[in-house]
Amino acid sequence: MYRETFPHFMIKEIFEQPDAVRDTAMSRIDQDTGRVKLEGVHLTAKDLAEIRKIRIAASGTSRHAGIAGRYMIQELACIPVDVEHASEFEYGNPITGPDELTIVITQSGETADTLGALRLAKARKSHTLAITNVLESTIAREADAFIYTNAGPEISIASTKAFGAQLTALFLLAVYLGELRGTLSEKQSKYWISELLAMPDKIRHVLSRDPECSNIAERFYQKEDFLFIARGVHFPIALDGALKMKETSYIHAEGYPAGEIKHGPYALIDEKLPVVAIVTRDTNDEASVLRSERTLINCKEVKQHGGHVIAIATEGDREIEEFAHDIVYVPPAPELLSPLLEIVPLQLLAYHVAVRRGVDVDRPRNLVKSVMTE
């Protein structure tokens, strides 16, 4: 049925993100109170209220979701969070205990490295929580509690809608922890939930920019390198934009914190290098505006050195026009929720570049959907 509308699973799944975000959110929101509900198996609200530290272990796109989740949890629940590669978790000799929570994130629920991290954390007495898209998966059965992302089956190897659902699940968890720990008032909690529930329509609006992303891809699909830059909660979106580009089109792409490009990557910038910059801003948030202005300075300098700037910016922002060659606008959103919008044009750009390069978009070479061996 999907081939009547979409030529590949990847683009179909990109366009399914509004439903994935909506279904993930609605399944965890109490319709009577408007507050987040989180049922645990062997993990109680009291356990979560007493958590002093969180570790997130994941791989690939799921790890990028975890990095964004760190910003969400630290801001809304005031709990320190570390994010690690699942494949490196055991080598760091993690010191965990009953006042810590280990969150493992995996679309399939069967990723070998992530399962290994879960089992080590449990052996060292940490509470555990899994975020997965497969209800009866091994990781969902073995964790103390799990959040099921209602993204539906994801066929394309490059994860798209599952990523949006993971971001949604992590945001819900951040709000829930904030409620439990008293760092969010009831009014604040309801505000954040209402903003989350507005995201599916905003994502649909971003999807209407698909022709713009296709046009940009037409001009850059023959490039061999891309650089993606951003700051704060937007940095993991730059990371995932780069990952989507490299895994679908075989173009070398790197994600970098915008403030770090002077520490090496500037040497790469010339007229051959497209630089994708995330410069969205929440005009109601002074820190967000400052972060955006600093990234604008980076864009200006990239342009001065001959680089071509492709910007993801907030609708109504005219300042970016001076510093970018191409701009894809997304609707205004609170800082912590804007990643749900920013990732969409990056996914679309990677898809259209890969199609023009003749790559098997749904089945890139050497890759599998679920890495079940180390």
Kinemage of the C-alpha trace (Angstrom):
@kinemage 1
@onewidth
@group {chain A} dominant
@subgroup {mainchain}
@vectorlist {calphas} color= white
{ca met a 1} P 0.000 0.000 0.000
{ca tyr a 2} L 2.804 2.419 0.899
{ca arg a 3} L 4.224 2.245 -2.642
{ca glu a 4} L 1.103 3.953 -3.962
{ca thr a 5} L 2.288 7.108 -2.231
{ca phe a 6} L 5.921 6.694 -1.223
{ca pro a 7} L 8.768 5.160 -3.237
{ca his a 8} L 10.701 4.057 -0.122
{ca phe a 9} L 9.997 3.076 3.460
{ca met a 10} L 12.335 5.794 4.731
{ca ile a 11} L 10.319 8.672 3.302
{ca lys a 12} L 7.081 6.986 4.369
{ca glu a 13} L 8.371 6.724 7.923
{ca ile a 14} L 9.592 10.321 7.943
{ca phe a 15} L 6.040 11.375 7.082
{ca glu a 16} L 4.627 9.132 9.844
{ca gln a 17} L 6.406 11.104 12.573
{ca pro a 18} L 3.414 13.259 13.572
{ca asp a 19} L 1.474 10.090 14.388
{ca ala a 20} L 4.458 8.498 16.154
{ca val a 21} L 4.887 11.529 18.413
{ca arg a 22} L 1.155 11.848 19.067
{ca asp a 23} L 0.672 8.154 19.872
{ca thr a 24} L 3.721 8.009 22.138
{ca ala a 25} L 2.580 11.097 24.035
{ca met a 26} L -1.081 10.164 24.358
{ca ser a 27} L -0.275 6.701 25.698
{ca arg a 28} L 1.517 8.284 28.682
{ca ile a 29} L -0.789 11.181 29.507
{ca asp a 30} L -3.723 10.770 31.888
{ca gln a 31} L -6.722 12.075 29.979
{ca asp a 32} L -8.513 13.122 33.185
{ca thr a 33} L -5.700 15.065 34.836
{ca gly a 34} L -3.497 15.951 31.858
{ca arg a 35} L -0.470 14.690 33.778
{ca val a 36} L 2.146 12.108 32.833
{ca lys a 37} L 1.606 8.516 33.944
{ca leu a 38} L 4.473 6.049 34.141
{ca glu a 39} L 3.696 2.538 35.318
{ca gly a 40} L 6.705 0.540 36.426
{ca val a 41} L 7.174 -3.210 36.767
{ca his a 42} L 9.679 -3.236 39.608
{ca leu a 43} L 10.230 0.523 39.756
{ca thr a 44} L 7.982 2.734 41.870
{ca ala a 45} L 7.345 6.464 42.010
{ca lys a 46} L 9.171 6.462 45.342
{ca asp a 47} L 12.221 4.845 43.720
{ca leu a 48} L 12.252 7.483 40.997
{ca ala a 49} L 11.770 10.356 43.431
{ca glu a 50} L 14.916 9.265 45.275
{ca ile a 51} L 17.144 8.957 42.192
{ca arg a 52} L 20.303 11.045 42.539
{ca lys a 53} L 21.921 10.328 39.180
{ca ile a 54} L 20.932 8.970 35.775
{ca arg a 55} L 23.048 7.161 33.205
{ca ile a 56} L 21.816 6.704 29.652
{ca ala a 57} L 23.317 3.945 27.500
{ca ala a 58} L 22.442 3.620 23.824
{ca ser a 59} L 23.935 3.342 20.353
{ca gly a 60} L 23.603 5.286 17.114
{ca thr a 61} L 20.439 7.326 16.718
{ca ser a 62} L 19.142 6.125 20.094
{ca arg a 63} L 22.213 7.609 21.764
{ca his a 64} L 21.544 10.938 20.072
{ca ala a 65} L 18.041 10.848 21.531
{ca gly a 66} L 19.646 10.162 24.899
{ca ile a 67} L 21.880 13.233 24.623
{ca ala a 68} L 18.825 15.400 23.931
{ca gly a 69} L 17.119 13.663 26.854
{ca arg a 70} L 19.973 14.706 29.119
{ca tyr a 71} L 19.154 18.360 28.496
{ca met a 72} L 15.449 17.710 29.090
{ca ile a 73} L 15.918 15.809 32.350
{ca gln a 74} L 18.536 18.128 33.804
{ca glu a 75} L 16.436 21.217 33.106
{ca leu a 76} L 13.017 19.915 34.156
{ca ala a 77} L 13.935 17.469 36.939
{ca cys a 78} L 17.340 18.808 38.080
{ca ile a 79} L 18.979 15.367 38.077
{ca pro a 80} L 22.542 15.020 36.731
{ca val a 81} L 22.668 12.807 33.636
{ca asp a 82} L 25.561 11.089 31.845
{ca val a 83} L 25.169 9.601 28.356
{ca glu a 84} L 27.410 6.781 27.172
{ca his a 85} L 27.881 4.630 24.122
{ca ala a 86} L 26.303 1.295 25.013
{ca ser a 87} L 29.278 -0.489 23.476
{ca glu a 88} L 31.625 1.366 25.862
{ca phe a 89} L 29.479 1.143 28.986
{ca glu a 90} L 31.140 -1.885 30.558
{ca tyr a 91} L 34.668 -0.643 29.847
{ca gly a 92} L 34.132 2.445 31.975
{ca asn a 93} L 33.624 0.260 35.059
{ca pro a 94} L 30.395 2.101 35.967
{ca ile a 95} L 29.896 2.670 39.678
{ca thr a 96} L 26.171 2.386 40.228
{ca gly a 97} L 23.849 1.721 43.134
{ca pro a 98} L 20.241 1.801 44.322
{ca asp a 99} L 20.071 5.603 44.142
{ca glu a 100} L 20.903 5.617 40.429
{ca leu a 101} L 18.806 4.955 37.337
{ca thr a 102} L 20.206 3.483 34.143
{ca ile a 103} L 18.123 4.254 31.063
{ca val a 104} L 18.730 2.089 28.003
{ca ile a 105} L 17.317 3.132 24.629
{ca thr a 106} L 16.911 0.808 21.638
{ca gln a 107} L 14.356 0.784 18.844
{ca ser a 108} L 14.367 -3.008 18.503
{ca gly a 109} L 14.863 -3.910 22.136
{ca glu a 110} L 17.397 -6.523 21.044
{ca thr a 111} L 20.584 -4.477 20.477
{ca ala a 112} L 23.421 -6.576 21.894
{ca asp a 113} L 25.534 -3.736 23.320
{ca thr a 114} L 22.526 -2.083 24.938
{ca leu a 115} L 21.357 -5.354 26.469
{ca gly a 116} L 24.855 -5.830 27.851
{ca ala a 117} L 24.740 -2.379 29.448
{ca leu a 118} L 21.342 -3.130 30.995
{ca arg a 119} L 22.509 -6.409 32.496
{ca leu a 120} L 25.677 -4.886 33.937
{ca ala a 121} L 23.704 -2.020 35.491
{ca lys a 122} L 21.269 -4.477 37.082
{ca ala a 123} L 24.132 -6.579 38.393
{ca arg a 124} L 25.505 -3.469 40.079
{ca lys a 125} L 22.168 -2.704 41.765
{ca ser a 126} L 21.102 0.230 39.596
{ca his a 127} L 17.419 0.722 38.857
{ca thr a 128} L 16.798 0.288 35.130
{ca leu a 129} L 14.341 1.702 32.614
{ca ala a 130} L 14.144 0.798 28.937
{ca ile a 131} L 12.801 2.907 26.092
{ca thr a 132} L 11.926 0.659 23.165
{ca asn a 133} L 9.596 0.360 20.212
{ca val a 134} L 8.969 -3.386 20.586
{ca leu a 135} L 6.612 -4.345 23.380
{ca glu a 136} L 7.735 -7.959 23.933
{ca ser a 137} L 11.433 -7.362 23.325
{ca thr a 138} L 14.134 -8.807 25.560
{ca ile a 139} L 15.118 -5.410 26.936
{ca ala a 140} L 11.513 -4.568 27.861
{ca arg a 141} L 11.212 -7.851 29.757
{ca glu a 142} L 14.498 -7.497 31.639
{ca ala a 143} L 14.345 -3.817 32.675
{ca asp a 144} L 12.668 -2.778 35.920
{ca ala a 145} L 10.327 -0.572 33.878
{ca phe a 146} L 9.940 0.474 30.277
{ca ile a 147} L 8.410 3.176 28.130
{ca tyr a 148} L 6.980 1.829 24.914
{ca thr a 149} L 7.281 4.182 21.953
{ca asn a 150} L 4.198 3.797 19.815
{ca ala a 151} L 5.999 4.501 16.546
{ca gly a 152} L 4.751 1.394 14.790
{ca pro a 153} L 7.018 -0.898 12.737
{ca glu a 154} L 10.073 0.865 11.326
{ca ile a 155} L 11.358 -0.935 8.231
{ca ser a 156} L 14.046 1.343 6.842
{ca ile a 157} L 17.448 0.810 8.446
{ca ala a 158} L 17.895 4.549 8.961
{ca ser a 159} L 15.816 5.347 12.033
{ca thr a 160} L 13.489 8.323 11.634
{ca lys a 161} L 10.078 8.095 13.264
{ca ala a 162} L 11.472 5.947 16.099
{ca phe a 163} L 13.856 8.796 16.909
{ca gly a 164} L 10.979 11.266 17.214
{ca ala a 165} L 9.141 8.826 19.446
{ca gln a 166} L 12.242 8.371 21.637
{ca leu a 167} L 12.577 12.128 22.056
{ca thr a 168} L 8.913 12.229 23.058
{ca ala a 169} L 9.351 9.425 25.590
{ca leu a 170} L 12.372 11.125 27.146
{ca phe a 171} L 10.518 14.425 27.379
{ca leu a 172} L 7.585 12.712 29.110
{ca leu a 173} L 10.013 11.089 31.527
{ca ala a 174} L 11.629 14.464 32.259
{ca val a 175} L 8.240 16.021 33.031
{ca tyr a 176} L 7.241 13.035 35.177
{ca leu a 177} L 10.447 13.214 37.201
{ca gly a 178} L 9.985 16.953 37.592
{ca glu a 179} L 6.482 16.364 38.966
{ca leu a 180} L 7.705 13.701 41.401
{ca arg a 181} L 10.631 15.748 42.663
{ca gly a 182} L 8.749 19.036 42.908
{ca thr a 183} L 10.922 20.859 40.414
{ca leu a 184} L 7.858 21.464 38.236
{ca ser a 185} L 4.644 22.978 39.540
{ca glu a 186} L 1.320 21.630 38.332
{ca lys a 187} L 0.955 24.726 36.148
{ca gln a 188} L 4.397 24.240 34.628
{ca ser a 189} L 3.751 20.555 34.006
{ca lys a 190} L 0.500 21.298 32.192
{ca tyr a 191} L 2.258 23.939 30.106
{ca trp a 192} L 4.913 21.477 28.937
{ca ile a 193} L 2.348 18.789 28.162
{ca ser a 194} L 0.231 21.209 26.145
{ca glu a 195} L 3.299 22.250 24.168
{ca leu a 196} L 4.185 18.609 23.516
{ca leu a 197} L 0.669 17.873 22.270
{ca ala a 198} L 1.006 20.754 19.798
{ca met a 199} L 4.074 19.188 18.202
{ca pro a 200} L 2.407 16.754 15.743
{ca asp a 201} L 0.729 19.606 13.856
{ca lys a 202} L 3.991 21.553 13.839
{ca ile a 203} L 5.834 18.521 12.462
{ca arg a 204} L 3.248 18.260 9.684
{ca his a 205} L 3.999 21.874 8.847
{ca val a 206} L 7.724 21.110 8.626
{ca leu a 207} L 6.955 18.168 6.323
{ca ser a 208} L 5.405 20.652 3.904
{ca arg a 209} L 8.963 21.957 3.409
{ca asp a 210} L 9.909 18.707 1.675
{ca pro a 211} L 10.189 20.354 -1.782
{ca glu a 212} L 12.672 22.870 -0.368
{ca cys a 213} L 14.808 20.069 1.067
{ca ser a 214} L 14.639 18.264 -2.267
{ca asn a 215} L 15.828 21.376 -4.100
{ca ile a 216} L 18.778 21.776 -1.743
{ca ala a 217} L 19.649 18.110 -2.222
{ca glu a 218} L 19.639 18.586 -5.995
{ca arg a 219} L 22.445 21.131 -5.677
{ca phe a 220} L 24.575 19.262 -3.145
{ca tyr a 221} L 24.156 15.537 -3.742
{ca gln a 222} L 27.547 15.278 -5.446
{ca lys a 223} L 29.445 16.640 -2.447
{ca glu a 224} L 31.641 14.227 -0.525
{ca asp a 225} L 31.636 15.981 2.860
{ca phe a 226} L 29.089 17.755 5.078
{ca leu a 227} L 29.501 19.469 8.442
{ca phe a 228} L 26.535 19.816 10.822
{ca ile a 229} L 26.773 22.285 13.705
{ca ala a 230} L 24.548 23.301 16.629
{ca arg a 231} L 24.612 24.132 20.333
{ca gly a 232} L 22.914 22.788 23.454
{ca val a 233} L 19.933 20.491 23.036
{ca his a 234} L 20.236 21.001 19.271
{ca phe a 235} L 23.729 19.467 19.120
{ca pro a 236} L 22.470 15.852 19.180
{ca ile a 237} L 20.187 16.767 16.286
{ca ala a 238} L 23.262 17.854 14.340
{ca leu a 239} L 24.833 14.515 15.246
{ca asp a 240} L 21.841 12.608 13.950
{ca gly a 241} L 21.587 14.727 10.815
{ca ala a 242} L 25.190 13.804 10.053
{ca leu a 243} L 24.515 10.141 10.811
{ca lys a 244} L 21.520 10.087 8.457
{ca met a 245} L 23.613 11.645 5.710
{ca lys a 246} L 26.490 9.197 6.030
{ca glu a 247} L 24.443 6.013 6.462
{ca thr a 248} L 21.977 6.687 3.642
{ca ser a 249} L 24.161 8.409 1.017
{ca tyr a 250} L 27.712 7.259 1.925
{ca ile a 251} L 28.831 10.878 2.188
{ca his a 252} L 31.309 11.649 4.952
{ca ala a 253} L 29.447 13.860 7.439
{ca glu a 254} L 30.264 15.033 10.940
{ca gly a 255} L 28.213 16.656 13.680
{ca tyr a 256} L 30.055 19.207 15.828
{ca pro a 257} L 29.198 21.625 18.618
{ca ala a 258} L 29.138 25.019 16.918
{ca gly a 259} L 31.510 26.519 19.464
{ca glu a 260} L 34.084 23.778 18.808
{ca ile a 261} L 34.602 24.288 15.090
{ca lys a 262} L 37.359 26.810 15.758
{ca his a 263} L 39.257 23.977 17.434
{ca gly a 264} L 40.128 22.155 14.226
{ca pro a 265} L 37.199 21.873 11.778
{ca tyr a 266} L 37.650 25.463 10.551
{ca ala a 267} L 40.615 24.153 8.572
{ca leu a 268} L 38.187 22.140 6.427
{ca ile a 269} L 35.964 25.044 5.439
{ca asp a 270} L 36.113 26.137 1.820
{ca glu a 271} L 33.742 26.511 -1.115
{ca lys a 272} L 33.436 22.707 -1.394
{ca leu a 273} L 32.050 22.142 2.119
{ca pro a 274} L 28.333 22.574 2.889
{ca val a 275} L 27.769 23.473 6.549
{ca val a 276} L 24.323 22.718 7.973
{ca ala a 277} L 23.660 24.942 10.994
{ca ile a 278} L 20.769 24.665 13.441
{ca val a 279} L 20.021 28.216 14.579
{ca thr a 280} L 16.462 28.033 15.853
{ca arg a 281} L 15.490 30.218 18.797
{ca asp a 282} L 12.770 30.527 21.397
{ca thr a 283} L 12.239 34.276 21.654
{ca asn a 284} L 10.677 33.826 25.116
{ca asp a 285} L 13.896 32.289 26.425
{ca glu a 286} L 16.910 34.603 26.865
{ca ala a 287} L 19.361 31.687 26.979
{ca ser a 288} L 17.945 30.322 23.728
{ca val a 289} L 18.319 33.704 22.003
{ca leu a 290} L 21.915 34.019 23.218
{ca arg a 291} L 22.759 30.524 22.010
{ca ser a 292} L 21.243 31.290 18.615
{ca glu a 293} L 23.152 34.553 18.300
{ca arg a 294} L 26.428 32.787 19.025
{ca thr a 295} L 25.684 30.205 16.340
{ca leu a 296} L 24.870 33.030 13.938
{ca ile a 297} L 28.411 34.331 14.491
{ca asn a 298} L 29.709 30.896 13.498
{ca cys a 299} L 27.581 31.012 10.341
{ca lys a 300} L 28.948 34.435 9.484
{ca glu a 301} L 32.522 33.208 9.846
{ca val a 302} L 31.855 30.046 7.821
{ca lys a 303} L 30.425 32.198 5.034
{ca gln a 304} L 33.442 34.535 5.173
{ca his a 305} L 35.746 31.520 4.727
{ca gly a 306} L 33.866 30.419 1.608
{ca gly a 307} L 31.665 27.706 3.128
{ca his a 308} L 28.056 27.308 2.009
{ca val a 309} L 25.658 27.646 4.951
{ca ile a 310} L 22.389 25.700 5.002
{ca ala a 311} L 20.418 26.875 8.040
{ca ile a 312} L 17.523 25.412 9.997
{ca ala a 313} L 15.876 28.481 11.536
{ca thr a 314} L 12.685 29.619 13.242
{ca glu a 315} L 9.918 31.178 11.201
{ca gly a 316} L 10.006 34.956 11.486
{ca asp a 317} L 13.782 35.102 11.969
{ca arg a 318} L 15.035 37.458 9.265
{ca glu a 319} L 18.486 37.925 10.779
{ca ile a 320} L 19.627 34.531 9.513
{ca glu a 321} L 19.127 35.643 5.898
{ca glu a 322} L 22.353 37.644 6.035
{ca phe a 323} L 24.451 34.674 7.132
{ca ala a 324} L 22.994 31.673 5.262
{ca his a 325} L 22.720 30.745 1.600
{ca asp a 326} L 19.802 28.351 2.063
{ca ile a 327} L 17.243 28.356 4.889
{ca val a 328} L 14.606 25.838 5.911
{ca tyr a 329} L 12.217 27.344 8.434
{ca val a 330} L 10.431 25.467 11.226
{ca pro a 331} L 7.613 26.740 13.471
{ca pro a 332} L 8.407 28.425 16.806
{ca ala a 333} L 8.634 26.024 19.745
{ca pro a 334} L 10.052 25.910 23.278
{ca glu a 335} L 13.770 25.200 23.309
{ca leu a 336} L 13.484 21.673 24.716
{ca leu a 337} L 10.895 20.586 22.132
{ca ser a 338} L 12.393 22.164 19.016
{ca pro a 339} L 14.555 19.054 18.279
{ca leu a 340} L 11.359 17.280 17.224
{ca leu a 341} L 11.023 19.855 14.436
{ca glu a 342} L 14.680 20.345 13.520
{ca ile a 343} L 15.395 16.702 12.776
{ca val a 344} L 12.727 16.495 10.059
{ca pro a 345} L 14.410 18.680 7.389
{ca leu a 346} L 17.719 16.942 8.114
{ca gln a 347} L 16.100 13.549 7.521
{ca leu a 348} L 14.486 14.828 4.319
{ca leu a 349} L 17.784 16.284 3.098
{ca ala a 350} L 19.599 12.978 3.693
{ca tyr a 351} L 16.837 11.040 1.955
{ca his a 352} L 16.802 13.193 -1.177
{ca val a 353} L 20.606 13.256 -1.412
{ca ala a 354} L 20.737 9.454 -1.148
{ca val a 355} L 18.058 8.970 -3.805
{ca arg a 356} L 19.950 11.191 -6.223
{ca arg a 357} L 23.135 9.229 -5.570
{ca gly a 358} L 21.370 5.988 -6.472
{ca val a 359} L 21.765 4.410 -3.039
{ca asp a 360} L 19.409 1.688 -1.769
{ca val a 361} L 17.878 4.092 0.742
{ca asp a 362} L 16.117 1.485 2.877
{ca arg a 363} L 19.003 -0.996 2.882
{ca pro a 364} L 22.370 0.821 2.947
{ca arg a 365} L 25.378 -1.438 2.441
{ca asn a 366} L 26.949 -3.218 5.430
{ca leu a 367} L 24.165 -2.152 7.832
{ca val a 368} L 21.382 -4.069 9.587
{ca lys a 369} L 18.302 -2.789 11.407
{ca ser a 370} L 19.152 -4.381 14.730
{ca val a 371} L 22.782 -5.029 15.763
{ca met a 372} L 22.423 -8.288 17.661
{ca thr a 373} L 26.117 -9.232 17.880
{ca glu a 374} L 29.051 -7.276 19.253
